[in-house]
Amino acid sequence: MPETITKLAYQAFQNGKSAFSLGHRTLATQLRQWLRPELQFELASVDDDFLAEVTRRREALLQVDWDEAEAGIYPEALLFDNPWDDFFQYYPAVVWELPQLWERILNKETQVFDAAINTQGFPRYYLQNFHHQTDGYLSETSANLYDLQVELLFSGSADAMRRRVLAPIKQALNRQVTLGDRQTQRVLDVACGTGRTLKQLQGSFPDVSLYGLDLSPAYLRKANQLLSQASGSLPQLAQGQGEAMPYRDNYFDALTCVFLFHELPGPVRQQVIDDCFRVTRPGGTLVICDSIQAIDTPELEPMMANFPVLFHEPYYRDYIQDDLTTRLETAGFTGVTTQAHFVSKYWIAHKPA
Ligand SMILES: C[S@@+](CC[C@H](N)C(=O)[O-])C[C@H]1O[C@@H](n2cnc3c(N)ncnc32)[C@H](O)[C@@H]1O
């Protein structure tokens, strides 16, 4: 009986987030039509079959999220983890920022940074207002609003999609039982952003040494705040590029990489995969989570067509046609398998022992 109540609570929690996201989108559209009627988006139309498919996929995601917690892959408490303080503190700022964002869209400004931000040393492909975010990934404000914006985009299911990396990571860690000269197993989250995936890993594998790498100092500071509040291993965070990581060869038992690849040009995707291969120990595993792709999910093509129209995502159209399995095999990974959950796709790849 308590399990039934917990499941109902989980469903209510998810449905509440989904309803809030829908309310936010309605509010944002009405405000835009009122304040900037000249800003119109040419969107692919969607029909009832498409909407039914989206609903079916979301329900399937929530079911597997529940089932894997029940199976002990991660604690049930993770299902309810939500940055409530940020939610209440920053939601007004998300709405307040909208007019600036519309102004930039109308002016076709996609690479604008506050004069106080030092953009030296970052790769050119990275200096973008991804999603039309003010200052891209390079300000504290952007780091504070990011998680909330992602939750609104994914109707409250961003963490449920991130959690799908946990089962393959658990399997990988169970396989790597010989520690040799190491005290603990090591897992790296590449492009860890504000630390949401690391928090799920921290809650699931408290004895594993966790590492996070990202290019954004502001996002790393935000991740540090989040992760230092929780119990379990304190992840070591480092600023760096996924294509030239500051770690020794064969250092990690497993790697995760969530929502990075659609924000990289094709050749950089290959470089990041190559460097992931270098730092993975023989017998180790890489798990990638990113957007679904047109090459295998044609039924959701309108969503994939509309995403880069509404959000600044300069490499997305190329990404959805990119064969990451071939890229992984080119790097040396073997036994690559894929999965899909809701609007995300997953690649699980192994470095030969
Ligand atoms: C869409 S966010 C995803 C963040 C996080 N993984 C999540 O689940 O929300 C993309 C992240 O990748 C980082 N990033 C982009 N290019 C990178 C690169 N070449 N090397 C390391 N981090 C990068 C950005 O700073 C940002 O934090």
The ligand as a Tripos MOL2 file, in Angstrom:
@<TRIPOS>MOLECULE
LIG
   27    29     1     0     0
SMALL
NO_CHARGES

@<TRIPOS>ATOM
      1 C1         22.7730   21.6330  -22.8670 C.3       1 LIG1
      2 S1         23.9470   21.8150  -21.5820 S.3       1 LIG1
      3 C2         23.8860   20.2230  -20.7720 C.3       1 LIG1
      4 C3         24.3450   20.2930  -19.3320 C.3       1 LIG1
      5 C4         24.0730   19.0660  -18.4830 C.3       1 LIG1
      6 N1         24.7950   17.9080  -18.9590 N.3       1 LIG1
      7 C5         22.5930   18.7730  -18.3610 C.2       1 LIG1
      8 O1         22.2240   17.6140  -18.3540 O.co2     1 LIG1
      9 O2         21.8120   19.7050  -18.2240 O.co2     1 LIG1
     10 C6         25.4520   21.7150  -22.4520 C.3       1 LIG1
     11 C7         26.6570   21.8740  -21.5170 C.3       1 LIG1
     12 O3         27.8190   21.5310  -22.2400 O.3       1 LIG1
     13 C8         28.8580   22.4280  -21.9250 C.3       1 LIG1
     14 N2         29.7720   22.3710  -23.0770 N.ar      1 LIG1
     15 C9         29.5360   22.7360  -24.3500 C.ar      1 LIG1
     16 N3         30.5820   22.4700  -25.1290 N.ar      1 LIG1
     17 C10        31.5110   21.8760  -24.3260 C.ar      1 LIG1
     18 C11        32.7970   21.3310  -24.5570 C.ar      1 LIG1
     19 N4         33.3570   21.3470  -25.7510 N.pl3     1 LIG1
     20 N5         33.4620   20.8040  -23.5170 N.ar      1 LIG1
     21 C12        32.9170   20.7970  -22.2730 C.ar      1 LIG1
     22 N6         31.6960   21.2940  -21.9960 N.ar      1 LIG1
     23 C13        30.9940   21.8200  -23.0200 C.ar      1 LIG1
     24 C14        28.1440   23.7400  -21.6940 C.3       1 LIG1
     25 O4         28.9370   24.6410  -20.9450 O.3       1 LIG1
     26 C15        26.8860   23.2900  -20.9790 C.3       1 LIG1
     27 O5         27.0750   23.2520  -19.5980 O.3       1 LIG1
@<TRIPOS>BOND
     1     1     2 1
     2     2     3 1
     3     2    10 1
     4     3     4 1
     5     4     5 1
     6     5     6 1
     7     5     7 1
     8     7     8 2
     9     7     9 1
    10    10    11 1
    11    11    12 1
    12    11    26 1
    13    12    13 1
    14    13    14 1
    15    13    24 1
    16    14    15 ar
    17    14    23 ar
    18    15    16 ar
    19    16    17 ar
    20    17    18 ar
    21    17    23 ar
    22    18    19 1
    23    18    20 ar
    24    20    21 ar
    25    21    22 ar
    26    22    23 ar
    27    24    25 1
    28    24    26 1
    29    26    27 1
@<TRIPOS>SUBSTRUCTURE
     1 LIG1         1 GROUP 0 **** ****
